């Protein structure tokens, strides 16, 4: 069996980060998104084919020609007519897995798919399926068809983009017409496949992680950090440090005196934490960061070379590279009416489905002293905020 991973998309909701970094290489805790799923399938397949386009050379450079001994090859998607065009031109006489690279699946769910005697896909049951592709099933839990964003309720089992197909899909895919949206639709190919083969629906038992927008990084970090069963302390801890639960402290990272760490957290190389700071609730701090005196970081992600030296609270936030918070930056991460946070991404106001969200800070931003921000705000790349700025 082979595996095809769809990794060509630009990831526009992660812009401007994805202008220079392929979205598959955005790290969730200790490794890129794509690598998490490769870890779960590499020993069950004979070859992994990664479909690439945007910043393809960076993906090739990172993964090379094998993953732990399993061959990796690359196929360049040359047309943007949606997903099914991505695999036009691939053809072999093997069963295969087809996965979307920006969802993270549990290994037990992927194993259930791999071990199927026939063909099928992973699904999830949700209360409101109207925004998804929804499967209409037969009595034996085989799929009859999939309906994209149904106008009326037909079932609550949604498509989550993890499939096992036979090679007849390639012939089907080469013959489907353009839809009314002028795209090659996944639903058309699946529905045709369901008329040719039994297609088993496997319902997963947890809320899978789809890294669709910046705030999904926080959800993914929390899930993976909660799998830690013990701490991994690989460098220096000074006197007076308190650690509750489990952490990973990489080489050349220092926990300075009177730092208090609560719940599972990850701190990468060359970062300095403390003195006298509070890190909690599944926070991730990458390379060469400094979290200093009287700073509290809660359920947040700091990328490389970012600093909050003193007197700052950062909660439920995504902070990218080379960001600096000067003293006294204050914000709110909760609405007074307790409604979901809505965030402006690419000039579109999006419901995050999160009750708490603070700021998303893009690369190279500098935030002046005594500044403040309303909840769910975006600070753009290269921003230089004067002291006492209010971000509304």
C-alpha positions as CSV (number, residue, x, y, z in Angstrom):
1,X,0.0,0.0,0.0
2,X,1.1,3.6,-0.7
3,X,0.1,6.9,0.8
4,X,-0.6,10.2,-0.9
5,X,-0.4,13.4,1.2
6,X,-2.0,16.5,-0.2
7,X,0.4,19.4,0.8
8,X,0.3,21.8,-2.1
9,X,-2.0,24.5,-0.7
10,X,-0.8,27.9,0.2
11,X,-2.7,28.2,3.5
12,X,-4.1,31.8,3.0
13,X,-5.5,32.0,6.5
14,X,-2.0,31.7,7.8
15,X,-0.7,34.6,5.8
16,X,1.7,36.4,5.9
17,X,3.6,33.6,7.6
18,X,2.9,31.2,4.7
19,X,4.4,33.7,2.3
20,X,7.8,32.5,3.4
21,X,7.1,29.2,5.2
22,X,5.1,26.3,3.7
23,X,2.1,25.6,5.9
24,X,3.0,21.9,6.2
25,X,6.3,23.0,8.0
26,X,4.5,25.1,10.7
27,X,5.5,23.3,13.9
28,X,3.0,22.0,16.4
29,X,4.9,21.5,19.6
30,X,8.1,19.7,18.6
31,X,7.7,18.9,14.9
32,X,5.9,20.2,11.7
33,X,2.2,19.4,11.1
34,X,3.0,17.1,8.3
35,X,5.5,15.1,10.2
36,X,3.0,14.2,12.9
37,X,1.0,12.1,10.4
38,X,4.0,10.7,8.7
39,X,5.1,9.3,12.1
40,X,1.7,7.4,12.2
41,X,1.8,5.8,8.7
42,X,5.4,5.4,7.6
43,X,5.8,1.8,8.8
44,X,2.5,0.7,7.2
45,X,3.1,1.8,3.6
46,X,5.7,1.1,1.0
47,X,6.0,4.7,-0.4
48,X,4.8,8.2,0.6
49,X,3.9,10.5,-2.2
50,X,3.7,14.2,-1.2
51,X,1.8,16.5,-3.5
52,X,3.5,19.9,-3.5
53,X,3.3,23.3,-5.1
54,X,3.7,26.4,-2.9
55,X,7.3,26.7,-1.7
56,X,7.9,23.1,-2.7
57,X,11.7,23.3,-2.4
58,X,11.4,23.9,1.4
59,X,9.3,20.8,1.8
60,X,11.7,18.7,-0.2
61,X,14.7,20.1,1.7
62,X,13.1,19.2,5.0
63,X,11.9,15.6,4.3
64,X,14.4,14.5,1.6
65,X,13.8,11.2,-0.2
66,X,12.8,9.0,2.8
67,X,11.2,9.0,6.2
68,X,12.8,6.6,8.6
69,X,13.5,4.3,5.7
70,X,10.2,4.6,3.9
71,X,10.6,6.1,0.4
72,X,9.3,9.6,-0.2
73,X,8.6,10.9,-3.7
74,X,7.1,14.2,-4.8
75,X,4.4,15.1,-7.3
76,X,3.9,18.7,-8.3
77,X,0.4,20.0,-8.6
78,X,0.4,22.4,-11.6
79,X,-3.2,23.5,-11.7
80,X,-5.4,25.0,-9.0
81,X,-8.7,23.3,-9.9
82,X,-9.1,22.2,-6.3
83,X,-8.1,18.9,-4.7
84,X,-8.8,16.3,-7.2
85,X,-6.7,17.9,-9.8
86,X,-3.8,17.5,-7.4
87,X,-3.6,13.7,-8.0
88,X,-4.3,13.8,-11.8
89,X,-1.2,12.2,-13.3
90,X,-0.5,9.9,-10.4
91,X,-1.3,6.2,-11.3
92,X,-0.2,2.9,-9.9
93,X,-1.8,-0.5,-9.3
94,X,-1.9,-0.4,-5.5
95,X,-4.4,0.4,-2.7
96,X,-3.5,3.7,-1.1
97,X,-4.2,6.1,1.7
98,X,-5.1,9.7,0.8
99,X,-4.7,12.2,3.6
100,X,-5.0,16.0,3.9
101,X,-1.7,17.2,5.5
102,X,-3.2,19.9,7.8
103,X,-5.3,17.6,10.0
104,X,-3.7,15.7,12.8
105,X,-5.2,12.2,13.4
106,X,-4.7,9.8,16.3
107,X,-2.6,6.8,15.4
108,X,-5.3,4.4,16.5
109,X,-7.8,6.0,14.0
110,X,-5.3,5.8,11.1
111,X,-4.5,2.2,12.0
112,X,-8.3,1.4,11.8
113,X,-8.3,2.8,8.3
114,X,-5.1,1.0,7.3
115,X,-6.3,-2.3,8.6
116,X,-9.7,-2.2,6.7
117,X,-10.1,-5.3,4.6
118,X,-11.8,-3.1,2.0
119,X,-12.0,0.7,1.5
120,X,-13.4,3.6,3.5
121,X,-12.7,6.8,5.3
122,X,-12.6,8.4,8.8
123,X,-15.6,10.4,9.8
124,X,-16.8,12.3,12.8
125,X,-20.3,12.9,14.2
126,X,-21.1,16.6,15.1
127,X,-24.2,18.5,16.1
128,X,-24.2,20.9,13.2
129,X,-23.0,19.3,10.0
130,X,-24.4,21.9,7.6
131,X,-20.9,23.5,6.8
132,X,-19.3,20.1,5.9
133,X,-19.5,17.3,3.5
134,X,-21.9,14.8,5.1
135,X,-22.1,11.1,4.4
136,X,-25.4,9.4,3.7
137,X,-25.0,5.9,4.9
138,X,-26.4,2.5,4.3
139,X,-27.6,0.2,7.1
140,X,-24.2,-1.6,7.2
141,X,-22.2,1.7,7.7
142,X,-21.1,1.7,4.1
143,X,-21.4,5.1,2.4
144,X,-24.1,5.6,-0.1
145,X,-23.0,9.1,-1.1
146,X,-21.6,12.3,0.3
147,X,-23.5,15.6,0.1
148,X,-21.5,18.9,0.3
149,X,-23.0,21.4,2.8
150,X,-26.5,20.0,2.7
151,X,-29.4,22.5,3.0
152,X,-31.5,20.1,5.1
153,X,-30.4,17.5,7.7
154,X,-29.5,14.1,6.2
155,X,-27.1,12.8,8.9
156,X,-24.5,14.1,11.3
157,X,-21.4,12.1,10.0
158,X,-19.0,14.5,8.3
159,X,-16.0,13.9,6.0
160,X,-12.6,14.6,7.6
161,X,-10.3,13.9,4.7
162,X,-8.6,10.6,5.5
163,X,-9.4,7.8,3.0
164,X,-8.4,4.4,1.8
165,X,-9.0,3.8,-1.9
166,X,-8.3,1.2,-4.6
167,X,-6.5,2.2,-7.8
168,X,-9.8,2.5,-9.7
169,X,-10.1,5.9,-8.2
170,X,-7.4,7.1,-10.6
171,X,-9.6,6.2,-13.6
172,X,-12.6,7.8,-11.9
173,X,-10.7,10.9,-11.2
174,X,-9.5,11.3,-14.8
175,X,-13.0,11.2,-16.0
176,X,-15.0,13.4,-13.7
177,X,-16.2,16.7,-15.2
178,X,-15.8,20.2,-13.8
179,X,-18.6,21.1,-11.4
180,X,-20.8,24.1,-11.5
181,X,-18.2,25.9,-9.4
182,X,-15.6,25.1,-12.1
183,X,-13.7,22.8,-9.8
184,X,-12.9,19.0,-9.7
185,X,-14.9,18.1,-6.7
186,X,-13.9,15.4,-4.2
187,X,-17.6,14.6,-3.7
188,X,-18.1,13.6,-7.3
189,X,-15.2,11.2,-7.2
190,X,-16.2,9.6,-3.9
191,X,-19.8,9.2,-5.0
192,X,-18.7,7.5,-8.2
193,X,-16.3,5.3,-6.2
194,X,-19.2,4.3,-3.8
195,X,-21.1,2.8,-6.8
196,X,-18.1,0.6,-7.6
197,X,-16.8,-0.5,-4.2
198,X,-18.0,-0.9,-0.6
199,X,-16.8,2.2,1.3
200,X,-16.8,1.8,5.1
201,X,-17.4,4.8,7.4
202,X,-15.2,4.7,10.5
203,X,-16.3,7.2,13.2
204,X,-13.5,8.5,15.3
205,X,-14.0,8.9,19.0
206,X,-12.4,12.3,19.6
207,X,-12.4,15.8,18.1
208,X,-9.7,15.6,15.5
209,X,-7.5,18.7,15.0
210,X,-7.7,20.6,11.7
211,X,-5.0,23.3,11.6
212,X,-7.1,25.7,9.5
213,X,-6.3,29.0,11.1
214,X,-3.7,30.4,13.6
215,X,-5.8,29.7,16.7
216,X,-6.0,26.0,15.8
217,X,-2.3,25.8,16.7
218,X,-3.3,26.4,20.3
219,X,-5.7,23.5,20.2
220,X,-3.2,21.2,18.6
221,X,-0.5,22.2,21.1
222,X,-2.9,21.5,24.0
223,X,-3.8,18.0,22.6
224,X,-0.2,16.9,22.0
225,X,1.1,18.3,25.3
226,X,-1.6,16.5,27.2
227,X,-0.1,13.2,25.9
228,X,3.1,13.8,28.0
229,X,3.4,11.1,30.7
230,X,6.6,12.4,32.3
231,X,9.0,15.4,32.1
232,X,12.1,15.5,29.9
233,X,14.6,17.8,31.5
234,X,17.7,18.2,29.2
235,X,19.3,21.4,30.6
236,X,19.6,23.8,33.5
237,X,17.1,24.5,36.3
238,X,18.1,27.0,38.9
239,X,17.2,27.1,42.5
240,X,13.6,27.8,43.5
241,X,11.9,26.7,40.2
242,X,8.5,24.9,40.6
243,X,7.2,22.5,38.0
244,X,3.7,21.1,38.3
245,X,2.8,18.3,35.9
246,X,5.2,17.6,33.0
247,X,7.4,19.7,30.7
248,X,10.0,19.2,28.0
249,X,13.0,21.4,28.5
250,X,15.4,21.1,25.5
251,X,19.2,21.5,25.5
252,X,20.6,25.0,26.3
253,X,17.3,26.2,27.6
254,X,17.4,27.6,31.2
255,X,14.7,27.9,33.8
256,X,15.9,30.8,36.1
257,X,15.1,31.1,39.8
258,X,11.6,31.4,41.0
259,X,10.0,30.5,37.8
260,X,6.6,28.6,38.3
261,X,5.5,26.3,35.5
262,X,2.0,24.8,35.8
263,X,0.5,22.1,33.5
264,X,2.3,20.6,30.5
265,X,4.6,23.0,28.6
266,X,7.4,22.8,26.0
267,X,10.5,25.0,26.0
268,X,13.0,24.7,23.2
269,X,16.8,25.3,22.9
270,X,18.5,28.6,23.9
271,X,15.4,30.0,25.5
272,X,15.6,31.7,29.0
273,X,12.6,31.5,31.2
274,X,12.5,33.8,34.3
275,X,13.4,34.9,36.8
276,X,10.1,35.3,38.6
277,X,7.7,34.4,35.8
278,X,4.6,32.1,35.5
279,X,4.2,29.8,32.5
280,X,1.1,27.7,32.3
281,X,-1.5,25.7,30.5
282,X,0.1,24.0,27.5
283,X,2.3,26.9,26.4
284,X,5.0,26.3,23.8
285,X,8.2,28.5,23.6
286,X,10.5,27.9,20.7
287,X,14.2,28.8,20.2
288,X,16.1,31.8,21.6
289,X,13.1,33.4,23.4
290,X,13.2,35.2,26.7
291,X,10.2,35.2,29.1
292,X,11.3,37.4,32.0
293,X,10.5,39.0,35.3
294,X,6.8,39.3,36.3
295,X,5.6,37.9,33.0
296,X,2.7,35.4,32.8
297,X,2.2,33.2,29.7
298,X,-0.9,31.1,29.5
299,X,-1.9,28.7,26.7
300,X,0.2,30.5,24.1
301,X,2.8,29.8,21.4
302,X,6.0,31.8,21.0
303,X,8.0,31.1,17.9
304,X,11.8,31.8,17.5
305,X,13.6,34.9,18.8
306,X,10.6,36.5,20.5
307,X,10.7,38.2,23.9
308,X,8.5,39.4,26.8
309,X,11.1,40.7,29.2
310,X,9.0,42.0,32.1
311,X,5.6,43.1,33.4
312,X,3.4,41.5,30.7
313,X,0.5,39.1,30.5
314,X,0.2,36.9,27.3
315,X,-2.8,34.5,27.3
316,X,-4.3,32.4,24.5
317,X,-2.1,34.0,21.9
318,X,0.0,33.1,18.9
319,X,3.3,35.0,18.7
320,X,5.5,34.5,15.6
321,X,9.2,35.2,15.0
322,X,11.2,38.2,16.2
323,X,8.4,39.8,18.2
324,X,9.2,42.0,21.2
325,X,6.8,43.1,23.9
326,X,8.1,46.0,25.9
327,X,7.0,46.4,29.6
328,X,3.4,46.6,30.6
329,X,1.6,45.2,27.6
330,X,-1.9,44.3,28.7
331,X,-4.9,42.9,26.9
332,X,-8.1,41.0,27.3
333,X,-8.7,37.4,26.1
334,X,-12.4,37.2,27.0
335,X,-15.5,39.1,25.8
336,X,-17.8,40.6,28.5
337,X,-20.8,38.9,26.8
338,X,-19.0,35.5,26.8
339,X,-19.7,35.0,23.1
340,X,-17.3,33.3,20.8
341,X,-14.2,35.3,19.7
342,X,-14.3,36.5,16.1
343,X,-11.0,37.4,14.4
344,X,-10.2,39.3,11.2
345,X,-8.2,37.2,8.9
346,X,-7.5,38.2,5.2
347,X,-10.2,40.9,5.6
348,X,-12.8,38.3,6.6
349,X,-14.3,38.3,10.1
350,X,-14.2,34.6,11.2
351,X,-15.9,32.9,14.1
352,X,-13.0,31.1,15.9
353,X,-15.4,28.9,18.0
354,X,-13.1,29.8,20.9
355,X,-14.3,31.5,24.1
356,X,-10.8,32.9,24.8
357,X,-8.4,34.4,22.3
358,X,-6.0,37.2,22.8
359,X,-3.7,38.4,20.0
360,X,-2.1,36.9,16.9
361,X,1.2,38.7,16.4
362,X,3.0,38.3,13.1
363,X,6.8,38.4,12.4
364,X,9.0,41.3,13.5
365,X,6.3,43.3,15.4
366,X,7.5,45.6,18.2
367,X,5.0,46.6,20.9
368,X,5.7,49.7,22.9
369,X,5.4,50.1,26.7
370,X,2.0,50.3,28.4
371,X,0.2,49.3,25.2
372,X,-3.1,47.3,25.3
373,X,-5.3,45.3,22.9
374,X,-8.9,44.2,22.7
375,X,-9.6,40.5,22.4
376,X,-8.9,38.5,19.2
377,X,-6.8,41.2,17.5
378,X,-4.1,40.8,14.8
379,X,-0.9,42.7,15.0
380,X,0.6,42.7,11.5
381,X,4.1,41.9,10.2
382,X,6.7,44.6,10.9
383,X,4.3,46.7,13.1
384,X,6.0,49.3,15.3
385,X,3.5,50.3,18.0
386,X,4.2,53.5,20.0
387,X,4.0,53.5,23.8
388,X,0.4,53.6,25.1
389,X,-1.1,52.3,21.9
390,X,-4.6,50.8,22.2
391,X,-5.4,48.1,19.5
392,X,-9.1,48.2,19.0
